[in-house]
Amino acid sequence: MVQNVVVSGVGVPSTILTSGIPGATVLNQPHSHVIERLALAADRTGSDWVVFLPGNRPFVDPVLVDRLLGEAKRHSECDYVGFFSTGGGWQRMQRLGLAGEICHADALRRLRRNIDRLSYCNEETSLASYFQDAPGSYQMRFIPVPAELDRSDLRFSVETEGDWDDIQLLCDSISAEDTHWQRLATIVLGNPGLRAAMEGRNG
């Protein structure tokens, strides 16, 4: 269901800026807040909805992204749509790292107008935190993550050196076309050592 792809960041490597990525627009915004970049992406592509996928998530499942987009289309009055965990709220979704967050373009523009009142957190901060803390009222909708993923011992985002080791192990275990979440979860749940390490880093 995604129609446009935009690559942006505060430190986009020059190789990405000059190589050209087929089907993608590259926006170099070295001194910008993530909300500014997302709003600019919406402006450049004429999009009503924006899917935010941080670069530290190598195993994003398009089926989960489509589920969020479908929910957003059914509830067009919403400003934000994301997954939540019954045991860890939306915060756990940051560590799971298999899906992004959906924002309406108009809501991003409203946030951009109040950019000086938003906290400049690190790039791994969930957009949900900005919507909750920003002045004004925003309609946020959270849907439950699939029950099989609602666990404290699954982690597919990359934030530490240990995460890199796990990602390498998973990449060696699956093909490039076989990255749906069911396959990844099966590998981790069948490996007690890997599962325990992920749960430890999840805190």
N, C-alpha and C positions, 0 to 999 in steps of 0.2 A: 504493500500500500504506500510505500515511500516513493515520492516522485522526483525529488531533487536531493542531491548530496552536496553538502558544503563542509569543507575542511578549514578549521580556523583554530587559533590559539595565540598565546602570548609569546611562544617561542617556536614558531613553525620552522623546521630546518630548511635551509636554502635549497636543498635537493628537492624538497616537495614543492617549493615555490616555483622552481624552474623546470621541473620534469614534466609537469602536466599529468593529471590523473584523469583518465577517460571518464566522462560522465559526471565529473565533480567540479565545483567551483572552489577555488582556494582564496580565502580572505586572510591577509596578514594584518593582524591588529595587535602589535607588540605591547601597547600600553592601554589595555582595555579590561573592563570587567566582563565576566562571562555573560552577564545579561545583555551588555552592549553588543557582544558578538552574536548572540542568538537573535536579538532584535534586528541587527543588520542583515543576518542571513534571511530572515523572514522578508525584510524589505527588498533584498536583491532578487529573491525567487518568487515574490508575490504569494507567499504561502499563508494559509489561515492557521495551520498548526505546525509546530516545530518539535521534532524528536531530538532530545539531547542525549548524546552518547559520548561520554568522556573517552579519551584515548587510551585509558588504562584498562579497557575491557575488551580483550581479544576474542571473547567467545559469545558475543551478543547473538541471541537467537531471534531471527526475523519473525518467527511465529508469535513470540511474546510481544515483540514490538507491534505487530499487526493487531494483537488483542487489545493493547492500549489504544491504538488508533481507532479501532472499531468502537471502543467505549467512548472515546472523545467525540466521534461522529454521532453517537446515540445521545450524548449529553452535551450539546453544543453550547449550553449556558455555562459550562465549566471553564475555568481558567487554567486548570492543571489536572492531569490524570497520571497516576503512578500506582505501582504495586505496593502492598504492605504484607508484613508477616504477622501472624497472630501472636507469635512469641517475641518479636523484635521490632514491630512497627515498620515505618518506612526506612528507618535507619539501617536495618539489616539488609535492605535491598542494595545499599551502597557496596557492601562486602560481597554479596552474591554476584553482582556484576554481569548478569545475563540479559538485562533489559534496561532501557533508558527511562526517560521521563518525558511527558508530553505537555506542551504549553501552548496556549492560544497566542497568536501573534499580537493581538490587541493587549493582552495582559503583559506581554514582554515589553511593549511600548510604554505602558503605564509604569512598569518597574524602571525602565530606562529613564523616564522623566524624574524619578526619585533616586537616581543612582547615587547621589551624594549622601543618601540616608541609609544605604545598604552597607552591610559589613563586607570588607574585602577578605573573605575567607580563602582558604586554599582551593585549588582547582578541583579537588575531589568532593567538595561540599555539595550536598544534594540541593537541587533547586527548590525542593519543598521548604527548606529552611528559609530561603529568601522570601517565598510567598507568605510564610507564616509570620515573619518578622517585619515585613514591609508595611508602611502606612497605607491605610485604606482596607477595603474588603475584597477578598479573592475567593472564588468558589473552587474548592479543591475536592477532588474525588479520588479515593483510593480503592483499588480492587484487590482481592486476595491473590497472592501468588499461588501457582499450583501446589497442592498439598505436599507433593513429593519434594518440592524445593523449600518448604517452610521448615528449615532445620538450621541449627546453629553450627553444623559441621560441614557446610558447603561454602566455598569461597573461590570465586573466579575473577576477581578484580586484582590488579597488580599494584601493590603499594610498598612491598618490602622485598628484600633479597630472597627471602623464603618463598614469596609468591612467584618470583621468576623461576625458581627451581621447579615448583609445581606445574607452572604453565609449560615448561619445557617437557616435563614428563607426560603431560596430557597431549601435547603436540606430537610427541613421538608415538603415542598410543592410538591416535585417530587420523583419518584422512582429512584433507582440506574440505571435503564435501560432507563430512560426517560430524558436524559440530553442534547438532541440535542438543538441547539440554538433557534429554533423556539419556543419551549416550554418555555425556560427561558425568552426570550424576551416578550412573551405574558404575563407571570406573572408580570414582572416588569412594562410593559406599562399599565397594568390594575390596578396598585397600585400607585396613584399619590404621596403619601408620600415617597415611596421607590424610585421612579423615581427622585423626587426632591433631595433626599439625595445623590443619585449616581451622579447627575449632579453637585451638590455642591462640592463633593470630586474630580470630574474630573476637576474642575476649569474652 
